[in-house]
């Protein structure tokens, strides 16, 4: 229910649901991470940081908790901390191209271009299909680089990514969907039958 409220921008309701979930099961790292994502999307960074740290404390083997905190640090330009967290995420799960892409963005922002290129090559080894560009679009959207996010989502759609329903719900594209005219133009381009 919290995910539904978050993806439909009913943030106050999502917050209440996530808080209730934590109240009922305070040892779930996933509930802490979910509430942290809500706070991250609503720019309540200090609260998000504490929840992501709690999620890591509750389950230190979940790569996504490290990645979530890394995204927050990337978004707030705390690059050294973000780098360590993405490296930890990769150490825990080397099969997720999103982690390589995120670390690559840290390197791009710190002008470590050769290292970024190596990470993107690794990410393509893990997944060279349309979903790679979809993931890159998610990362750029999460750090509020909307031009790059739209560019990569367009490329993913061009290569055949076609899960329209998921694109409309994906939390990573909340900021893109807020750009209503540009979002609508992109959807019309690839899903004209859905945009009647």
C-alpha positions in Angstrom: 0.0 0.0 0.0 2.9 2.4 0.8 4.4 1.7 -2.6 1.0 2.5 -4.3 0.7 5.8 -2.4 4.3 6.7 -3.1 4.1 6.0 -6.8 0.9 8.1 -7.0 2.4 11.0 -5.0 0.2 10.5 -2.0 3.2 11.1 0.2 1.5 11.7 3.6 -0.5 8.5 3.2 2.6 6.6 2.2 4.4 7.9 5.2 1.7 6.7 7.6 1.6 3.2 6.0 5.4 2.8 6.2 5.5 4.1 9.8 2.7 1.6 10.7 4.7 -1.2 9.0 7.8 -0.3 11.0 5.7 -0.2 14.2 4.4 -3.7 13.5 7.8 -5.1 12.5 10.7 -2.8 13.6 13.3 -5.4 12.6 12.5 -5.2 8.9 15.2 -3.5 7.0 12.9 -3.3 3.9 10.4 -1.1 5.8 13.1 1.3 7.0 14.5 1.5 3.4 11.0 2.1 2.0 10.3 5.0 4.3 13.8 6.3 3.6 13.0 6.3 -0.1 9.9 8.3 0.5 11.9 10.9 2.5 14.6 10.9 -0.2 12.1 11.6 -2.9 10.5 14.4 -0.8 14.0 15.9 -0.1 13.9 15.1 3.6 17.5 14.0 3.4 18.5 13.9 7.1 15.5 11.6 7.9 16.2 9.4 4.8 19.8 9.0 5.8 18.9 7.8 9.3 16.5 5.3 7.9 18.9 3.9 5.4 21.6 3.6 8.1 19.0 1.7 10.2 18.2 -0.6 7.3 21.9 -1.4 7.0 22.2 -2.0 10.8 19.3 -4.4 10.6 20.6 -6.3 7.6 24.2 -5.7 6.7 24.0 -8.1 3.8 21.4 -6.3 1.7 23.1 -4.6 -1.2 20.1 -2.4 -1.9 20.3 -0.6 1.5 23.9 0.4 0.7 22.8 1.5 -2.7 20.0 3.6 -1.3 22.2 5.4 1.0 24.8 5.8 -1.8 22.1 7.4 -4.0 21.4 9.9 -1.2 25.0 10.8 -0.9 25.4 11.0 -4.6 22.4 13.3 -4.8 23.9 15.6 -2.1 27.4 15.6 -3.6 29.0 13.5 -0.8 30.9 11.6 -3.4 33.5 9.9 -1.2 30.8 8.4 1.0 28.7 7.4 -2.0 31.7 5.7 -3.6 32.3 3.5 -0.6 28.6 2.5 -0.4 28.3 1.6 -4.1 31.5 -0.5 -3.8 30.0 -2.3 -0.9 26.8 -2.9 -2.8 28.8 -4.4 -5.7 30.8 -6.5 -3.2 27.5 -7.9 -1.9 25.9 -8.4 -5.3 28.0 -8.1 -8.4 25.1 -9.0 -10.7 23.2 -5.7 -10.5 24.2 -3.3 -13.3 22.5 -0.4 -11.4 25.3 -0.5 -8.8 28.0 -0.1 -11.5 26.2 2.7 -13.2 25.7 4.5 -9.9 29.4 4.2 -9.0 30.2 5.3 -12.5 28.2 8.5 -12.0 30.2 9.2 -8.8 33.4 8.9 -11.0 31.9 11.2 -13.7 31.1 13.8 -11.1 34.6 13.6 -9.7 36.2 13.7 -13.2 37.6 10.1 -12.9 36.5 9.4 -16.5 38.7 6.3 -17.1 37.3 4.6 -14.0 33.7 5.6 -15.0 34.2 4.1 -18.5 35.4 0.8 -17.0 32.4 0.6 -14.7 30.0 1.2 -17.7 31.8 -1.5 -19.6 31.2 -3.8 -16.6 27.6 -2.8 -16.4 27.1 -3.6 -20.1 28.8 -7.0 -19.5 26.2 -7.6 -16.8 23.3 -6.4 -19.0 23.7 -4.9 -22.5 20.0 -4.9 -23.4 17.5 -2.1 -23.3 17.2 -2.5 -19.5 20.8 -1.2 -19.1 19.7 2.2 -20.5 16.6 2.0 -18.4 18.7 1.6 -15.3 20.9 4.5 -16.3 17.8 6.6 -16.8 16.7 5.6 -13.2 20.0 6.7 -11.8 20.0 10.0 -13.5 16.4 10.6 -12.5 17.3 9.9 -8.9 20.1 12.5 -8.9 17.8 15.0 -10.6 19.7 15.1 -13.9 16.5 14.9 -15.9 17.9 15.6 -19.3 20.2 12.6 -19.1 17.4 10.6 -17.6 15.1 11.3 -20.5 17.9 10.7 -23.0 18.6 7.2 -21.6 14.9 6.3 -21.2 14.4 7.3 -24.8 17.3 5.0 -25.8 15.9 2.1 -23.7 12.5 2.5 -25.4 14.1 2.7 -28.8 15.9 -0.6 -28.1 12.7 -2.3 -27.2 11.9 -1.7 -23.5 8.2 -1.8 -23.6 6.7 -2.3 -20.1 4.4 0.7 -20.2 2.5 -0.1 -17.0 5.8 -0.4 -15.0 7.2 2.8 -16.4 4.1 4.6 -15.2 4.5 3.3 -11.7 8.3 3.1 -11.3 9.3 5.2 -8.2 12.6 6.1 -9.9 10.7 8.1 -12.5 8.6 10.3 -10.2 10.6 13.4 -11.1 10.4 12.6 -14.8 6.6 12.1 -14.7 6.4 15.6 -13.0 7.7 17.0 -16.4 4.3 16.4 -17.8 4.8 17.7 -21.3 8.1 16.0 -21.9 6.9 12.8 -20.3 3.7 12.8 -22.4 5.7 13.5 -25.6 7.9 10.5 -24.9 5.0 8.2 -24.1 3.2 9.2 -27.3 6.3 8.5 -29.3 6.6 4.9 -28.1 3.1 4.0 -26.8 0.7 5.9 -29.1 -2.0 3.3 -28.5 -1.9 4.0 -24.8 -2.1 7.8 -25.1 -5.4 8.1 -26.9 
